[in-house]
Amino acid sequence: MSNIINKLNWPIVILLCLTLGLAPFRPPHIWEKLHMLVGGGLTAPADIFDLLMHGTPWVLLLLKGILYLKNKP
């Protein structure tokens, strides 16, 4: 799995975060979904899917950053 994440280009992952990860931009959709999650309002399947869709680029960025720092020579 780490091999797949290492093969992703940094600009692609950052572009995904800035587009899909933040869209719609006012306010960032991921922020609204995280508030729903913390507040216990994230119960509808569409909202859960939405959180996963908008959160995936951020998780990829985090994992790629961790792997980069871990394997840094």
PEFENPE-V599217 format. One record per helix or strand. SS is the DSSP state (2 for helix, 1 for strand). FROM is the first residue (numbers start at 1). LEN is the number of residues. If there is no record, write none. Layout:
# PEFENPE-V599217
ss: {SS:SS}
from: {FROM:FROM}
len: {LEN:LEN}
This chain:
# PEFENPE-V599217
ss: {2:2:1:1:2:2}
from: {2:10:25:28:29:45}
len: {6:10:1:1:11:26}
